[in-house]
Amino acid sequence: MRLKALAIVSGTLVVLAVAAFAMNRWVNTPTGLGRVGQILMTGVDTGQARRIDIVSADNTVTLSSPNGAEWVVVQQQNYPVDTKKLKSLLLKLTTLKVAHQVTDNPARLAELGLLTKEENGGKLMAEKTGKQLSILDKDGKPLFQMLLGNDRHGQGSMGFGGTYVRFPPEKAAYLISDSVVVDWRPEDWIDNAVLNLDADKDLQAVHVRVPGQRE
């Protein structure tokens, strides 16, 4: 009787061990529900970022920083980036968490605005393809990629808050409880800081030099 009880206990422990192993693999996988509760940019070292690509159906924005310090907007003649806006975006991405998984059905991705360009026959289309945000290192290797889809709405277009997102090549779509505000026009990323001309009565002239431009 004692041997039988021992066998039952041993068998139970084996089952629990197998279940724990399977659960550990499931939680740590980058796909499926394993992302729920995780920060959007989990494990990403933003200090390694040298380029940020923001691609939508209407515009492409390339923010570049070859030296890892000064950032410029490539489409705006390498004019300096608004660093406050850039820091705000990165802070959002490194603090905001995935709320829950919405679907893993590829047929629903277009409805959520989360198709890739390739999945849409090579065409970017508003409300159907996602707005792609990519952060790359000095070698052009992606450190982080995310598609931002449509905002969540209820009946009668009532705003419920949150945005649908996806992490290609995963097919799963997720909801984040807050919006990630990303400017999709290059001109919106330039640093528009100007001198306070009224404060400096002795100012006679202003010289503007674009990075990379000869004196």
N, C-alpha and C positions, 0 to 999 in steps of 0.2 A: 504494500500500500504506500509505504514511504517512497519507494523507488518510482511508483507511478506518479505520485505528487511531484517529485523532483523532475520527472520527465516533462510534466505539464508546465511547470515553472520555467524550465529550460527552453521549452518550445515557445512559450510566451515571450521570453526575453529575446529570442531569435527574431520573432515576428516584429517586436518593437524596434529592434536594431535595424532591421531591413526598412521598416517604415520611417525611422529617423533618418536613415541614409537617403531614402527617396525624397523625403521632405526637404532635407538640406540641399540636395541637388536642385529641387524645384524652386526653392527660395532664392538660390544664388544664380539661377539662370537669367540671362538678360531678356528673355522673352516671357510672354504670358503674364500671369498675375504677379510675377516676381518683381515687377516695377512698382506696383502699388505701394504707396507710402514712402517711396524713395524721392530724394531731391532730383530735379530734372538733370542737373549736371553732376551726378554722383561720380566721384573718383576722377574728375577732370581738373588738371592743373592749368588754370587760366594764365599762369605765368609763362607757359610754353606757347601761347597763342601768338601767331604772327599775321594771320589774315582772317577776316570774317566776311563771309559771303551771305548776302541777303537777297534772295531771288523770289519775285512774285510774278504774276501774270503780266503786270504792267511795267515793272522796273527791275533793274539789277543794281545792287549796291556792293561795292568792294571796299572794305576798310583794311588798310595795310600798315604793318609796322615791322619792317625788316630788322630793325635793331631792338625790337621788343619794348621800346620806350615811347617814341612819338608815333601817333597814329594819324594817317591821312586818308582822305576820300579820293580814291583813284579816279572816279568819274567826274570829279570836280577839280581837275588839274592838280591833284595831290594837295589840296587845301587841308589844313589841320582839322582833325575831328573834334567835335564838341565832347571833351573828355567826361564831363558830368553826365551826359546822356549815355555814353558808353559804359561808364562805371555803374550807372543805374540799371542798365540792361543785364550786365554780368552779375550784379548783386541779386537781381530777380531770379536769374537762372540758377544761382547757387544757393538759393533759400527756398524757392517754391517747390512744393511736393506734388507728386501724382496722386490725385484723389482716388480714382478707381478706373478699372478697365470697362470700356463701353461695349466693345465687340471685337471679335477676331474673325469676323466674316468679311472677306475681301469685297463682296458685293455691296457692302454698306459704306465703303470708304469714299466713294464719289458723293454720296449723300451728306457726309460729314465734311466734305472739302479736303480730303486727305489722300488723294491719288498723287503719285509721283508723275513727273512729266513723261517718263517712259511708259508708265501704266496707262496714260491717257493718249497713247499714239504719238508721243513726241511733242505734244502741245500743252502749253500752260493756259489754264482757263480759270478765271475767277469763280469762286464758289464751288469748284470741282476739284482742282488740284491745290495742294497745300502750299503755303508760303514757306520756302525752305531756308533754314538758318543753319549755316555750317561754320564751325570754328576749326581752323587748321594750324598746324605747327610750321616750323621753318622749312620743312621738306614737302609741304603741301599735303601731309597726312592728316585726315580728319581726326580731331580730338573729340568732337561732338557734332551730331547732326540731328535736326528735329524738323518736322513739318508742323506748321501751325494751321489748323483748319478753321471751320466756322465757329462762331460763338454759340453757346447753348441758348436756345429759345424755347418758350412754352407755347401754349395755344395763343393764337392771335399775335404772334411774334413778341410775346411778353418776355422780357429778359430775365433769365434765371441765374445769370452769371456763370463764368467759367468758359473755357475754350477747349476744343477738341485738339488733341495732339497725337503725333505718331513718331516712332523712331525707326526709320528705314534701316535695314531691309525688313524689319518686323512688319507683319500684317496687322497686328493688334492696334486698336485705337483706344486712347485714354482720355480722361477728362481731368483738367486741372481746375481747381476751384477759383482761381483768380486769372485775370488777363495778363498776358505778356505784351506790353506795348512796344512795338517795333516799327520804326519809321522805314517805309519802303521806297522813299525817294532820296537819291544821293544828296540833293541840295538841303535836305532836312538834317543831314549829319554834320555839316560844316560848322565850325566855331564862328558864331556871329558876334562875338564880343567886340565892342568898339571902345575907343577912347571917350572919356567924358570931356568933350570939347569945351563945355561951359566952365569946367573947373580949372582948365589950364589956359589962362589968358595970354601966356607967352608963346603958345604953339603957333608956328608959322607954316609948317608943312608936315605931311604924313607920307612915309615911304612904306609900301607894302611889298614884301618879297615872298613869292610862293616857293615852298621847299623844292629844291632841284633847279630853280631858275637862276641864271647867271646875273650877277650884279650889273 
